[in-house]
Structures are given as C-alpha cells and as structure tokens.
Amino acid sequence: MNRPSRRAALGTLLALAATGAAWAQPIEIAAAMPGARMGGSTRFTVWGFDVYDAALWIAPGFTPNAYERHAFALELGYLRDFSSEAISSRSIEEMRRLPGGVQAPLQSWYGLLRKAFPDLRRGDRMTGFHRPGEGAVFMANGQTTGVIDDVEFARLFFGIWLSPHTSEPRLRSALLARVGGP
C-alpha cells in the first residue's frame, strides 16, 4: 500500500472512531448471521476501570424482551486480562441473580464455561452466539472454543446483558439502543 493510501485508510478509521462507528462486523458474525446489524455498543467500566467494549449483533425481527427467542451475537473486546476462572465465576454469580437462576444447574455450567472461556488478554475478542431453541456457541478471536447445547443456560447467560433484570441496566440500554420494539 502506498503512503497516500495508508493515510487515507488511517483517516477513515479515525473518523469512524470519532463518530462511535468503529465496530466492524467480524467475519464470523457475517458468516453465521447474514443480514445481522448492530443493535448497540458500549464500553463497560467498573469503578473507573475499563473492562470491555461490547456490541450486540441482531437478526431482523429481534425483540429485546423476548431475546431468548432470537438469534444474535454478543461480542466483547477485552480491555484487561482475565482468567478463565474469573470470567466463569462472575458469569455464574450474575446468572444466579436472574429469575430462574437459583434453580439452575450452575455448578455443572461452571465447568462448561471454564472450557468455553480461555484466559483472555487485553485485545482479545470473545463472541457468544445465541442459537434459539438450541443453546450457545462461543468463539475467542474467531476460533470456536465451546458449544453449550442448553436452552436454559443460553437464556441465563445472555440474560447477564439482555434481561430486564440485569445488574447493569445502563449496559443493557446501550446494547439495545438501535433496536426497535418491546
């Protein structure tokens, strides 16, 4: 690439970042969900520390209050290092808080999460695909890391971000910012 082309590409990237439109649909989402569009995106911060950037990719017809009935992808771009154990433990804690979470087989799901979520480093990208009526598929940096064929697991796991009962309602609102309907 010649010098002017690099400058033009960099200028375009900077302009997109400045407008908040820097999220490009990853190849794996485009392949798994033709016609998907971004429902919203945000940066998740806790006590002033940036944790991850999140984007929700939705298929046509998606409705927020019935998220478990729809195909979608949740993409997290990590801004800090996290162990598999820390991610899995926190996920189980959040799932427990949701309606139906206390009765769920959380301990067995913990082991499945540990297998699906590797240790993640700053810059790593994790994508979870919700498969309605089937479960979830997880990818780290474009490589499949786990498949969990359990509808209730998928409802509770993605409910961490999308349930009206989430512990982070502002995060939910940002992920659903461009979604119409109830």
PyMOL commands that set and color helices and strands:
alter all, ss='L'
color gray80, all
select helices_A, chain A and resi 3-19+27-32+64-69+84-97+106-116+151-162+169-175
alter helices_A, ss='H'
color red, helices_A
select strands_A, chain A and resi 37-46+49-58+72-78+125-131+135-140+143-148
alter strands_A, ss='S'
color yellow, strands_A
deselect
rebuild
show_as cartoon
